[in-house]
Amino acid sequence: MTTKVITYGTFDMFHEGHRRLLERARELGDYLIVAVTSEVYDATRGKLNVQEGLSQRLEGVRRSGLADEIIVEEYEGQKLHDIQSREIDVFVIGSDWVGKFDYLSPYCRVVYLDRTKGISSTDLRAQRNGVIRLGVVGSGRIAARFVPESRFVSGVSVDAVYSPTPAHAQSFADKHELATAAASVNELLDQVDAVYLATPHGTHADYARQAIAAGKHVLCEKPLTLSATETAELYALAASAGVVLLEGIKTAYAPGFRRMLAVAQSGTIGQVVSIEATFTKLVPTGREQQAPEGGAISELASYVLLPAVKIFGVEADEVRATSFKGDRDAVEQFSSIEVCYPGGMCTGRVGIGVKAEGELIIGGTEGYLYVPAPWWLTDYFEIRYENPGLRERRYVDFAGDGLRYEIAEFASVIRAGAQTSYMLRPEESVALAGLIEQARARQRFLGAEGMRGLG
């Protein structure tokens, strides 16, 4: 009796890692069916930067000689239909998806195959659109979200991690099936084309300098630094070295936020005069609660000030902040930041120990934009006018955690041979750092400390 095996994938730029997966899948049965995702389905599931069209990807699988039959995956739910209609015995998928497809187990055997570590990183180096090898510096919460998100971006492979605590690096590499847990930053830099910095704020500048000096591209978690001067210095170093430096504020790269900005800047609501943005989360312990780099402003102000910099520009007239810090707190728990521009004003509210509604309101002379919480993950917004009957609703896909959008733009800029992205320009990153720097330096504190005038 024939044992039928089926597997699914994008199979972009067919490489040795793909070949190994299909070889191992074939070993599980007598007849292998390979399903290649369509462009439409890739878009709906948030797969970004696919380099080849469907016909090219189908041909790559065909040339491997490993598939007995090749089909196209076109919609969500097709896997169950295929398994039942084709009487499949074994469903095979990469271990990135462990647990995701357990619901298929009543219908066939479900097998998760470990990734072939490091293979896809080397075999395509000579190709024009070869895989960009990424190394992660840091092994905390955000890094743990970054690696799974990176696997939705075609042509990018996270291969290595470095942490000042070697045991943490090894545990991270094992969990995420990375080829290397580097013992030093230099060892990491020797093995990659680019790095993602996911370390405490105060360490970003030094790690970025090391990477830039080694000729590596840098994607750095926000805030790039807490100083406008230091941020400008890093961009100057990157420009001189001919490498890409990009600040990882994921909202800036998300399609919904960019579409909302386009509406705001188009005159649809008249002249924009007011921006109100709130972002709070409860973080009882951790680096966010530790001085001197912790606090609500350093942790979250990059988000709430981003719309102002994109709409009003990089030249602000005045910055002031009012903050709450309890008598046992080392850093501010909630802050209201007010920024005045020649033609408008922005109020950004941030909190790590106080919770508030996380909405964004952009006010214009003819109407306003309303983005409900969590606005920084924009998938829906409304255009509202004095006449409620004219209200318009706009829906935009937002996939996963959102980090894939900044990864995709980072890879696109590198491949284009450019150094900057219009989605977040160097001067905008410098302006954000300056606003954060001023807000932190000129806080008025409420609460147990009472009022302390401007510092």
PyMOL commands that set and color helices and strands:
alter all, ss='L'
color gray80, all
select helices_A, chain A and resi 16-26+39-44+54-64+78-85+95-97+102-104+119-122+141-150+166-176+185-191+201-213+228-241+250-253+255-265+287-289+296-312+375-377+388-390+403-416+426-441+447-449
alter helices_A, ss='H'
color red, helices_A
select strands_A, chain A and resi 4-9+31-37+69-73+90-94+109-113+132-137+156-162+180-182+194-197+217-221+245-248+272-280+318-324+334-340+345-351+360-364+368-371+380-384+392-395+443-446
alter strands_A, ss='S'
color yellow, strands_A
deselect
rebuild
show_as cartoon
